[in-house]
Amino acid sequence: MINTNDILTVHFIGDTQLKPTIKILHRSNKTVKFKHDGEIVKRKVHNRNGQEFIYPFGQYSFSPIAYK
């Protein structure tokens, strides 16, 4: 479960060596907020097979995901 102050690792399908992190600033029931490039961004929390994750840069083909 993703909670406030958690550190999530961002995973890229095209570069498995690149693993930046993001810190969750706020968690609501369905969304999270975090800071990216100086801006606070709000994203929907997705759940697949009991694992919560987010698309930190938006959802598109080959988009990275972030999870604990």
C-alpha positions as CSV (number, residue, x, y, z in Angstrom):
1,M,0.0,0.0,0.0
2,I,1.3,3.4,-0.9
3,N,1.2,5.9,1.9
4,T,2.3,9.5,2.6
5,N,6.1,9.9,2.9
6,D,6.8,6.6,1.1
7,I,9.6,6.6,-1.4
8,L,8.7,4.9,-4.7
9,T,11.1,3.7,-7.3
10,V,10.3,4.6,-10.9
11,H,10.9,1.7,-13.3
12,F,11.4,2.3,-17.1
13,I,10.8,-0.5,-19.6
14,G,13.5,0.8,-22.0
15,D,16.3,1.3,-19.4
16,T,16.3,-1.1,-16.5
17,Q,19.4,0.5,-15.0
18,L,17.7,3.9,-14.5
19,K,15.7,3.9,-11.2
20,P,14.9,7.4,-9.9
21,T,12.8,7.8,-6.8
22,I,9.9,10.0,-5.8
23,K,8.5,10.8,-2.4
24,I,4.8,10.8,-1.8
25,L,3.6,14.1,-0.2
26,H,-0.1,13.2,0.2
27,R,-2.2,10.2,-0.2
28,S,-6.0,10.2,-0.7
29,N,-8.2,7.2,-1.3
30,K,-7.6,7.1,-5.1
31,T,-4.8,9.6,-5.8
32,V,-1.3,10.6,-4.6
33,K,0.6,13.9,-4.8
34,F,4.4,14.2,-5.3
35,K,6.9,16.8,-6.4
36,H,8.4,16.5,-9.9
37,D,10.6,19.3,-11.5
38,G,9.5,21.7,-8.8
39,E,5.8,21.2,-9.4
40,I,3.3,19.2,-7.2
41,V,1.7,16.5,-9.4
42,K,-1.4,14.5,-8.7
43,R,-1.8,10.9,-10.1
44,K,-4.3,8.1,-9.8
45,V,-3.3,5.0,-7.9
46,H,-3.7,1.8,-9.8
47,N,-4.0,-1.7,-8.4
48,R,-3.1,-4.9,-10.1
49,N,-3.0,-8.2,-8.3
50,G,-2.9,-6.4,-4.9
51,Q,0.1,-4.3,-5.9
52,E,-0.5,-0.5,-5.9
53,F,1.4,1.6,-8.5
54,I,1.3,4.9,-10.3
55,Y,2.2,6.3,-13.7
56,P,4.3,9.2,-12.5
57,F,4.7,10.9,-15.9
58,G,1.3,10.0,-17.4
59,Q,0.0,6.9,-19.0
60,Y,1.2,6.2,-22.5
61,S,2.9,3.4,-24.5
62,F,6.1,2.3,-22.6
63,S,5.4,4.7,-19.8
64,P,7.3,4.1,-16.6
65,I,5.6,3.0,-13.4
66,A,6.4,3.7,-9.8
67,Y,5.9,1.3,-6.8
68,K,7.4,0.3,-3.5
